[in-house]
């Protein structure tokens, strides 16, 4: 039983990624993944309501030098606003770099399922981080009245 507990604890520790500057050197590079959950009914990393108009940090930080090669998201609950005019964008390095600002009335936010982000695995859409960055969801035009997204991504450490 002790061996099983030890293994679980070690696995949990491996799952947690420490913040800070990574060491960059030549050699094999492991691809890493991230997940950020956005729920309109919760608060962002600064304590503000996710439903409000503004930029909402998800508490998921990627290190300086990370190169995001792919991003996608799952709409768990369709995003809505009173007049269906709210827009939602997802970013890491700069505005709209993972998901461009789109009205909640669009099928990419208003219907459930998996959707591809801008970083789609092609080099032209890679996002290189110049500093440690937080995955951010930006709400504009109008506050949200419902919605839940799970944002996923893949990245490698560059230089």
Secondary structure by P-SEA (a helix, b strand, c coil): caaaaaaaaaaaaaacccccbbbbbccbbbbbbbbbbbbccccccccccccccccccccccccccccccbbbbbccbbbbcccccbbbbbbccccccccccccccccccccccccccccccccccbbbbcccccbbbbbcccccccbbbbbbbbbbbcc
